[in-house]
Amino acid sequence: MAQADLVIRGATIIDGSGAASFTGDIAIKDGVFTAVGDVTGSAREEINAHGAMAIPGLVDIHTHYDGLCTWAERMQPSSHHGVTTAVMGNCGVGFAPVRTEDHNRLIELMEGVEDIPGVALHEGLPWAWESFPDYLNYLDARPFDMDIAAQLPHAALRVYVMGERGAAREEATADDIASMRRLTAEAIAAGALGFTSSRTLNHRSINGDPTPSLTAAKAELIGIAAGVRDAGGAVIEMISDFKGLDEEFETLMAMVDAANSPMSMSLAQGLNPNGWRKIISKIEAANASGRVVRGQVAPRAIGITLGLSASRNPFSSCPSYRTISDLPLPARVEKLRDPAFRAQLIGEAESAFSEQSFFDQLWCIDADWDYEPDPAHALGAIARQKGTSPVVETLDAMLNLDGAQLLYRPFANYLDNNLDCCREMILHPNTVMGLGDGGAHVGIICDASFPSYLLTHWGRDRSRGERIDLPTLVKAQTQDTAQAVGLNDRGMIRAGLKADLNLIDFSKMRLEAPYMVNDLPLGGARLEQKCRGILRTIVSGQTTYIDGAPTDQLPGRLIRRGR
């Protein structure tokens, strides 16, 4: 073979196809895999990978780096977890198209829906665009540590076309719908990977206003879907409360038909332990009818991280705590250790938490944290064992590490105190991995680690139930996610495909505990989480991270659909 840029020798290769692992070499030239197996010939660089596992670069199709990518080059935390392609613009929120007078409105919406500090967005966003094609052109000139792809968000589109009427969720007129259809086709023709929308009451601006797309009529959704079809088709991502399941699902399928395109929708176990199965049965029927519809699922519980350094903690709503909430962390810790203040706060919290079951699903995050925690180790259970109050136990726990201790509370996928429902979702033929929200909920959730957790927990570490074989897991987060959003040039270690991969010491691969950092504009705080054991991450044939440390290579670029 002609001289390669890089040859990786003797790796245990899990190629992303779902096939069993094999030992072999990998050759890369001009950012593309050129040979896999027994590679002969020379290379400018060779890596001895004996004992290491080679897998394709992980593809995360549900992130919110829409703001971060306009001022930063590293899409962290995702890049710490072997992600080499991130798709943003999910849940119908983003920053284009936009008129100058609506800058604040879109920031307030992103701050409320995705918990990204408004001050960081105000400081960081350059607003060097108006239309969605303008936004893509701005990103096109920027280098990144991974490839990124953008989707057209419904909320921004609706406000751009309808102004205050759109924000107030008034019904779109025929002219409004025609404009949204035209702009949707324009965005996708310019390279948007797809269109996204939100129909959940959980998505509100920082002022408490529901997302503009919440009650969009069926005619509006079909009109936008027609714009997707006008541009040759794309992907559609939706999140819904599924109130009135039959009617809602019928509306979503009308969108699929009008767009002649695939759709994915958020799927998790909520308050009804079997509610997700009703949705998956409808997804099964949709696929049986010839449509392509996927439930977007998570590999673990979806939960919040609480603590004195996080956005919220169990005492945030107590009147006494609110009087000290703006103090620096050391001053708050000192105040919380004051006996008189402590007694007052505990009294308020005891009244507020009349339902003690809150503490039965509240755990301390330690260095060996397991996201499938034993209910016997919850703070409520510990309090009963000690004969103490769960409020007191929680306050004491939160003051550990000089107030840096973080707590975890799941709110989806953990009704049964195990992850059996997640295993069932992961293995379902009509689901795709997602929902990690990298770049979002920065002060309360750090689920950007979903992709690496999928491999370590389900492929090796799970002790409370059945595991899943590694080739299936790798395929789920590489080939399957890439193909779900139409990125057929990546997701496998195969000659002719894009050379994105990770070299891993799987025996040492471990998620570290999340912690807070202050690296957003104006010192804004966010949760960070790293993963040990990823020896090298390669994007387009260039090494971007070695043992978790960044190199000076930034080969990642904006992906435009169809190009």
C-alpha positions, 0 to 999 in steps of 0.5 A: 500500500502507499505510505499511510499517514498513520498505522495502528498496529495490533489493536483489538478492533470492535469495528462498529458493525456489531461483529465480534472483535478481531486483532488487526492493524488500521491504516489512515491516510488523508483523514480516511481509513484506507485498510483494516486487518493485516496492513503492510507498508510504511507510515509517517507515524505508527502506534503500537496498540497491542493490548488496547481496544480500537473502536470508532469515534462515538457519535452523540446525536443529542447535544446543546453546544449551539452557543458554546461552539460560537466562542469555544473550540472544545466541546467539553465534557463530550470530548472527554468521553470519546465523542468525535461527532456531536449533533446540536440544536435539539429540543427545538431551541437554538440561536438561529434564525434570529432578529436583533430584537429577539437575542434576549428572548432566545437566551432566556429560553435556552437558559430556562430550557437547558440551564445554560447561564444567561450571563455566559450566553450574553457575554459569549454569543457573537450574534454574527448571523441572522438567518440559519445559513448565516449561522452555518457560515459562521461555524464553517470557519471555526475549528473544533476538537470534534465534528459538529452538526446543527439542526433547525430549532422550532422555537427560534424559527417560530419567533423569527417568523411570528415575533411576539405572536410566536412567543405567545404561542398564537396559532400560525396563519397560512402566511406564517406557515408558508414562511416557516416552510420556506425557511426550513427548506432554506436551512436544510439546503444550506446544510442543517441536519434536520428540524427539531421541536419541543411539545413538553411543559417541562421546557420553559424560559427562565421567566417561566414562559412555555417554549413557543413551540409547545402548542403549535397546531398540526397544520404548522407542523405539517407545513414545516415538515413539507419544507423538510421534504422540499429540501430533499428530506432530513431528520426530525427530532421531537420531545413531547409529553404525549398528553392524549397519546393517540392524537399526539402520535397521529400528529407526529406521524403526519409530520413524518409522512409530510417530510418523507423523513425519519423521526426520533422522539425522546423516550424514558420511563416516567412516573408511570412505570410502563408508560414508555411501553405504550409509546414504543408499541406505537413506534413499532407499529409506525415502523411496521407501516414503512415509516422510520421512527426511533425512540431516543433513549438513555443508557442510565437514569436521567437525574439531577446533580445537587450540591452547594456548588451546583445550581440547586441543592435540597435546601434551595427553596428554604427561606433561610438558605435563600438569605445566604445563597449568593455568598461564596462557597466557604462563607455558605459552608461556615454559615451552614455549620453555625448551630443556630442557623443550622437549626432554623434551616433544618426546621424549614426543610423538615416542614418542606419535605413532608414526603420523606420518599425524596430522600430514598432516591438521593445518594452521595456521589463518591469516587467509585460512583455507580449510576445504578446505586443500591437503595440501601445506600440512599440518604433516606435509608442511611438515616433510618439505619442511624435513627436520624432525620434524612434532612439532617443526614442530607445537610451533613453529607452536603457539607463534606469536602468543604461543601464540594460534595455532590448528591444525585437524584434520578427522576426518570428510568429509575422507578424500580431502583434499577436500570432494567428498563434501560437495558430493554430500551437499549436492545429494542430494534426501534431505538437509538442512543441519545438524550445526553444533553452535552453542553446543557443543564450545566449546573445540575446535570452531566449526562454528556458521559452517557456514551462512555457509560454505555460501554463501561457499565453495560459492557463490564461493570454492571453487578445488579443485572444482565449486561450487554456484549461490547460489539452491540454496545459499540455499534449502538453508539457509532454506526447506529447513531451516525446512520440515524441522522444520515451520517453514512460516512462514519461510525465504523472502522472500515476502509473508505470511511472517515477516520474517527476512532478511540484507542482504549485500555478497557480494563482501566476505562472508568468514569470519574465523579462529576465536579464543578469548573468555572470556565464559561464566559465571565467565570460561569460554572458548569459540571465537568466529568472525565473518563480514564482509560481512553488512550487516544481519540482521533478525529479525521486521522488526527490525534485530539486527546492523549490519555484525556489531555488535549493536543494542539490538533483541532481537525473537527469541522461543521458538518453540512447535510449532503456535503 
